[in-house]
């Protein structure tokens, strides 16, 4: 098996910003635009203003509105594509404005769309005759034929003088467990000064609770100091990512100078802008709305740009994820002899639980070493739903012979790539064990952070059993882990330390030996600033050397 040793900068990646390059480095398609104006005399002859894009498992769907020469949206149209580049546009609007006097009589526009596997759900903006925007809701089996909710609108404007006194415009909805999460544009007093990004939640997609204040405001100065709007949000399993339109203050026209920027958030509420915004600027004219789809390895963006005259065009850009997207650690792996005639080896199961193919590679992290420059395996690929087992993984992947002790990291293109290891007393040992120690691949988000204290139970030392404690550093700086031992009645027995080198791991064998016989537990924490680590317990049978994993709580 081919291996290579590489220098990697893991400090930023392991702290949760692992997709930054993929989110900010975009390659615009050489064939742009991918969608131009419709035929003269058609309802979409002035072009297409992107509202939302969705991949339903077989093809891409896009919904758009048309902006008239008088700068007014009209109705909502629909198009489909097998590849995101060649689009087939429905001949007529699929969702139209209401009758005179209705809440959406002036236009329907700004939309957020999701596909739940059975049907599409859309939350969209409608404006009344007084210029007030509200949000409606509709469903569709195919993206073209829509049934509007009879109780529309489902979200109203705010009271006079509020942030959203002129209305709301849905842009992204994400389903998270039993909650719907919406990011939307809201308008206060004055189109330019009053356009910001807001957040709301719902348990049913119909009754919405607004967060209140903006989650993304326009900057005091700079490229997005005039307004921010049209948020396209993706949750990758660990963090939220937003692409939004912005424009510098001072220009007379709403679109003049507009471009697409990027921001990230741990919770969808507190957002940090990318330092080198904007990340997408139109080659001609101005980019002012976008929708983004992530398929597990590639970000795909469709954005609207104005040509400076009348027509709106649709551009297409892609961004591939880098090698360090999603990292999980298996804190214990072995092909080595142990106490009492044991010989431990590790098998690993890797499974793609997502709906897209995923790529991954392993990092070998030897015990007690500085692993700033880990040895990296070949890159492998798994189709959706597919699993693979690597028996004696250290030999099969890295060609390691006894005695090899340490940890593994799995670096993947998808958060849906899962893994579990089995470390057991192999038949070549004096006494073969049974199933052994099952150790899941731990995502970085579950590591123990500075200031956090966790407890490892089931500590035992007697004639029948022994207890080891292993720890893995999640940072590229040396980390000192504190370990305090307690007996069963809560008496502190001793406090010791384990020094972990960058991305290093280590193990304390028979940690309760000086206090035997004893049942107890171990508390672990670090006083080092801005770092993370993971510790686990391993309780072994002294006859078979069969280990059992005890995870921290």
ABEGO torsion letter per residue (X at the ends): XBBBBBBBBAAAAAAGAAAAAAAABBBBBAAOBABBBBBBGBAAAAEBBBABBBBAGABBBBBBBBBBAAGBBBBBBBBBBAAGABBBBBABBABBBBBBGBAAAABBBBBBBBBAGABBBBBBBBBBAAGBBBBBBBBBAAGABBBBBAAOBABBBBBBGBAAAAEBBBABBBBBEABBBBBBBBBBBEAAAABBBBBBBBAAGABBBBAGBBABBBBABEAAAABBBGBBBBBAGABBBBBBBBBBBGBABAABGBBBBBBBBAAGABBBBBAAOBABBBABEBBABBBBBBAGABBBBBBBBBAGBABBBBBBBBBBBBABABBBBBABBBBBBBBGGBBBBBBBBBBBABABBBBBBBBBBBBGBBAABBBBBBBBBBBBGBBBBBBGAAAAAAGBBOBBBEBBBBBBABAABBBBBBBBBBAABABBBBAEBBBBBBBAAABBBBGBBBBBBGBBBBAABBBBBBBBBABABBBBBBBBBBBAAGBBABBBBBBBBBGBBBBBBGAAAAAOBBBBBBBBBBABBGBBBBBBBBBBBAAAGBBBBBBBX
